[in-house]
């Protein structure tokens, strides 16, 4: 698969030639090369990835064109956004959906990422035909809902926006490529956050509000994030890293057969434990650099035991009023989405020959610094 062909197809289906930037090229080149390089890649998998990559760039072309036709969107001010970050599988989704129950906060909705332009208005965020069409499509079922589910009209992750710049762990997880994975950890993520900002500016031009955003791997781009959004309020979720790593490895292993003929155990074992360790190393390094603690620490164990109680503490730190309407919205979501709603996600380290003893050295500094409850 060639990056040039993907770019050409995106231009052909949109009829748009000019991107806002071509900062995506290096990541696209690596992702495209990984499609053919993996020995387990299936023809169906190649077709799926080509479709996804073309669609990423087609959406970016539409975003760029909208920004050219409406240059005033670049003057939109993004004020004191809230970001949720942490290792994957540490409750970031739970936190984002609880914040999504507050009508005074603005979530990035899953359907908006798929079809962002023209942007919806505040009144039509959840009634736009594009939203309703995705809801109908979702009724057909999701084989991975028991592991991770996002409603079409609910909060999604910034990773799907940053995938338009091909600097995204979503692209990384689908690539199953050590070359892309290593590059992602070493590359400057500034351009992904520049595009992310433009994306938010367009959306909020018609549906304004205080953004409450979520992406575990904002930890990996914490320096670029804080430069782009210097007044950001950042929530760091914490969970037993051994349990979180086991859950992530299982999740990626379950997803790999979408594009591979089987699970790539070697890649899972050699890539994700170290990547998880990097998710905690970088925000700790940022704290050391700034000489303080700019983050709010939200613990998975406490949040699952008393979600609304933890939200009250969080809102006090945010300096926001937790209104009765917001609490009702949060409770309504909890009532409709009990843990295990879509089935139990069973996982364990032993499935891949990993163990607590082999992983603990990766997280020793993290566990010394934070009082994280062990899950056994």
RAVEN-V758567 format. One record per helix or strand of 3 or more residues. SS is the DSSP state (h for helix, s for strand). FROM is the first residue (numbers start at 1). TO is the last residue. If there is no record, write none. Layout:
<<SS FROM TO> <SS FROM TO>>
//
This chain:
<<h 3 14> <h 25 37> <h 43 69> <h 71 75> <s 82 86> <h 92 100> <s 105 107> <h 110 114> <h 122 124> <h 129 138> <h 159 165> <h 169 175> <h 178 186> <h 190 204> <s 210 214> <h 216 219> <h 222 228> <s 233 238> <h 241 256> <h 265 290> <s 295 299> <h 300 305> <h 307 318> <h 324 336> <h 349 352> <h 356 369>>
//
